Amino acid sequence: VQLQASGGGLVQAGASLRLSCTASRRTASNNAMGWFRRAPGKEREFVASISWKGDVTYADSVKGRFTISRDIATSTEYLQMSSLKPEDTAVYYCAVGRSSFAGADQSQYRYWGQGTLVTVSS
């Protein structure tokens, strides 16, 4: 399974962006999907996840600003990011879980995308 993430870019603080990630085949349809990010000089961290049923989980730092969703028919997940802050600057990675549910534990994910860069200027 290959994951192709897109939608990153350079925006000003307060702006919005939508990231997309499509899996190469429908293997992902019964599995959870998630988003992680790695800021400069920091470890990769959890952002959000969505189970195959549509249950969502968010990191506290993005609650109320980011929304994760998915289109099972196309094996695509989205991350709608609003009210972006400079501290959201990072490379964002999409991932497919090993089972129908996955949370913040990175070991729960089997496939990873190559990452898309989001830069938020102040």
C-alpha positions as CSV (number, residue, x, y, z in Angstrom):
1,V,0.0,0.0,0.0
2,Q,1.4,3.4,-1.0
3,L,0.1,6.6,0.5
4,Q,0.2,9.9,-1.4
5,A,-0.2,13.0,0.7
6,S,-0.8,16.4,-0.7
7,G,-2.1,19.9,0.2
8,G,0.7,21.3,2.2
9,G,2.0,24.8,1.6
10,L,3.0,28.2,3.1
11,V,0.2,30.1,4.8
12,Q,-0.2,33.0,7.3
13,A,-1.3,32.5,10.8
14,G,-5.1,32.2,11.0
15,A,-5.4,30.6,7.6
16,S,-6.8,27.2,6.6
17,L,-5.4,24.3,4.7
18,R,-6.8,20.9,3.7
19,L,-4.5,17.9,3.5
20,S,-5.4,14.8,1.5
21,C,-4.0,11.3,1.5
22,T,-5.0,8.6,-0.8
23,A,-4.0,4.9,-0.4
24,S,-3.1,3.0,-3.5
25,R,-5.7,0.3,-2.9
26,R,-8.7,-0.3,-0.8
27,T,-6.7,-2.1,1.8
28,A,-7.3,1.0,3.9
29,S,-11.1,0.8,3.8
30,N,-11.3,-1.5,6.9
31,N,-8.5,0.1,8.8
32,A,-8.1,3.2,10.8
33,M,-6.2,6.1,9.3
34,G,-4.3,8.9,11.0
35,W,-2.2,12.0,10.7
36,F,1.1,12.7,12.5
37,R,3.5,15.6,12.2
38,R,7.1,16.3,12.8
39,A,8.1,19.9,13.6
40,P,11.7,21.1,13.1
41,G,13.9,19.6,15.8
42,K,11.2,17.6,17.4
43,E,9.9,14.0,17.4
44,R,7.0,12.9,15.2
45,E,3.7,13.4,17.1
46,F,0.1,12.3,16.8
47,V,-2.4,14.8,15.3
48,A,-5.6,12.9,14.6
49,S,-7.0,9.5,13.7
50,I,-10.3,8.1,12.4
51,S,-11.5,4.5,12.8
52,W,-13.2,2.5,10.1
53,K,-16.5,3.4,11.7
54,G,-15.7,7.1,11.7
55,D,-14.8,7.5,15.4
56,V,-12.2,10.3,15.7
57,T,-9.4,11.2,18.1
58,Y,-7.4,14.4,18.3
59,A,-4.3,15.6,20.0
60,D,-5.2,18.3,22.5
61,S,-3.1,20.8,20.6
62,V,-5.4,20.7,17.6
63,K,-8.8,20.0,19.1
64,G,-11.4,22.5,17.8
65,R,-9.1,23.6,15.0
66,F,-8.5,20.4,12.9
67,T,-11.0,18.0,11.5
68,I,-10.2,14.5,10.2
69,S,-12.5,12.8,7.7
70,R,-12.3,10.0,5.2
71,D,-13.9,8.7,2.0
72,I,-13.8,5.0,2.2
73,A,-14.8,4.6,-1.4
74,T,-11.6,6.3,-2.6
75,S,-9.4,5.2,0.4
76,T,-8.7,8.9,1.0
77,E,-8.4,10.7,4.3
78,Y,-8.5,14.5,4.8
79,L,-7.2,16.8,7.5
80,Q,-9.0,20.2,7.4
81,M,-6.8,22.6,9.4
82,S,-8.2,26.0,10.5
83,S,-6.9,28.8,12.6
84,L,-3.4,27.7,11.9
85,K,-0.6,28.8,14.2
86,P,3.2,29.1,13.6
87,E,3.6,26.1,16.0
88,D,1.6,24.0,13.5
89,T,4.6,24.2,11.1
90,A,5.7,20.7,10.4
91,V,5.9,17.9,7.9
92,Y,2.6,16.1,8.1
93,Y,2.4,12.3,7.6
94,C,-0.6,10.2,6.8
95,A,-0.7,6.6,8.0
96,V,-2.9,3.5,7.7
97,G,-3.6,1.6,10.9
98,R,-3.0,-2.1,11.5
99,S,-6.6,-2.6,12.4
100,S,-10.0,-0.9,12.5
101,F,-8.9,1.4,15.3
102,A,-5.7,3.3,15.9
103,G,-4.9,6.1,18.2
104,A,-1.8,8.1,19.1
105,D,0.6,5.1,19.4
106,Q,2.7,5.0,16.2
107,S,3.2,1.3,16.5
108,Q,-0.5,0.9,15.7
109,Y,0.1,2.1,12.1
110,R,1.4,-0.1,9.3
111,Y,1.8,2.1,6.3
112,W,3.2,5.7,6.1
113,G,3.1,8.4,3.5
114,Q,6.1,10.5,2.5
115,G,4.9,13.6,4.2
116,T,3.8,17.1,3.1
117,L,5.2,20.3,4.5
118,V,3.0,22.9,6.1
119,T,4.6,26.2,7.0
120,V,2.7,28.8,9.0
121,S,4.2,32.3,9.1
122,S,3.4,34.7,11.9
